[in-house]
Amino acid sequence: MTATTAPWRELAHQLADQLAAEGVLRSPQWGTAIEEVPRHVFVPSFYTQQPGGQWTETTSDSARWLEQVYRNEPLITALAVAPNGNQVTVSSSTKPGLMVRMLEALDIEDTHRVLEIGTGTGYNAGLLTHRLGDGQVFSVDISAGLVNAARDRLAARGLTPCLVTAHGGGGLPRHAPFDRIIATCSVPAIPWTWADQVHAGGRVLVDLKRSVHAGTLVLLTRRKDRLEGRFLPRWAGFMAIRDTDTAPPHDPFTVTPAEGTKSWTTLPPLPWDALVPWFLAQAQLPSPIRFGYRGATQHGRPVWAVFTSNEGSWCAVQMDSDHDRREVRQSGQVRIWDAFETAHSRWQHLGEPGWDRLGLTVSADGLHRVWLDHPDSRHHWTLPALRSS
Ligand SMILES: C[S@@+](CC[C@H](N)C(=O)[O-])C[C@H]1O[C@@H](n2cnc3c(N)ncnc32)[C@H](O)[C@@H]1O
């Protein structure tokens, strides 16, 4: 570093080099954006969760703040208090490598008008505006506080994209149509309003997460009567879209594993240990599933992995077992674990395909059809329309 170079510039340069070396950053335009848009302006502080669960804030007063901000890491930037009193995360600055991966996948051209759902810190809106200019970038967030802060930070760098406080599920009709829509929060179903707001041939990139960990980024192209495209090969996870500017809803009811019907499984209890089959299982689950833990061993490890559905069904799977099988308890109309077992066995039968072999077609009636290799494949799964919770 030379004496005349601001420390952040050197760190931003190193970050761009790292992303290029990893093969994530390919376009010179995004390289310049990473080098010239100062992430630290958009992340004046961030939160870290301690082993006991409590959150601590790191501000610019801390010696390690600047260096951490230019690491290829996501940073939690906003918390809210849930009804049970716990602090939960409601906004973050996405991992730069993931952001660049999405921007590269969108194949953005200089003339494009882009809508971002989930302004958050404003950093990604900053990258987009650096590349495209003020008049071509639009970004919405459900939180007025986040939008206002992002607007001020962008303006301080001379960037004035159109930022709006709105529920991103509705897109931004008064500024449509767009060439690209990028969502940086996950959705349980792709809103057809987005299809209405992209040009024919335009693209939508979003994390489709039906339930916790059940889905990943999908890149859809607007065709005449549908949105269609493939899942990106590498799994990614965003925080879920919220309907209000409050903490996301919590487990709706109490689960007592001992009261459920008993069976056994040889499959792993955690959704992230079998991501693709867990996603495919959603075809048999009428509502999104929440995930949590119950009980604790003397070493503090949870006893049960618990899945709950909005209408009252649940299953609990033993975390640790001395045998090659684990106990399962299920209750309610929807047999959540049975749906997972069925999907897992079909997935194995198909040769355990990864995300790169799966695609999605969304039609105007809201139907979500997941297919293997090709839209006309005889191997497909229909995700049920979602009942509101
Ligand atoms: C991972 S953060 C976005 C990161 C952001 N793109 C950045 O560069 O900092 C996800 C954001 O989605 C926002 N969000 C959640 N529900 C939303 C909704 N219904 N409409 C718009 N934004 C929403 C959250 O408030 C949060 O700021």
The ligand as an ORCA input file, in Angstrom:
! r2SCAN-3c Opt
* xyz 0 1
  C     -29.813     -9.848      2.421
  S     -30.612     -8.323      2.688
  C     -30.306     -7.430      1.200
  C     -28.881     -7.058      0.966
  C     -28.735     -5.855      0.059
  N     -29.020     -6.169     -1.320
  C     -27.400     -5.199      0.242
  O     -26.678     -5.011     -0.744
  O     -27.082     -4.843      1.374
  C     -32.330     -8.747      2.441
  C     -33.231     -7.534      2.467
  O     -34.519     -7.894      2.011
  C     -35.402     -7.021      2.634
  N     -36.774     -7.498      2.522
  C     -37.396     -8.451      3.263
  N     -38.677     -8.536      2.893
  C     -38.867     -7.661      1.881
  C     -39.976     -7.306      1.086
  N     -41.167     -7.850      1.272
  N     -39.797     -6.367      0.129
  C     -38.608     -5.782     -0.054
  N     -37.522     -6.068      0.684
  C     -37.650     -6.999      1.636
  C     -34.898     -6.974      4.068
  O     -35.422     -5.868      4.764
  C     -33.412     -6.930      3.842
  O     -32.926     -5.622      3.855
*
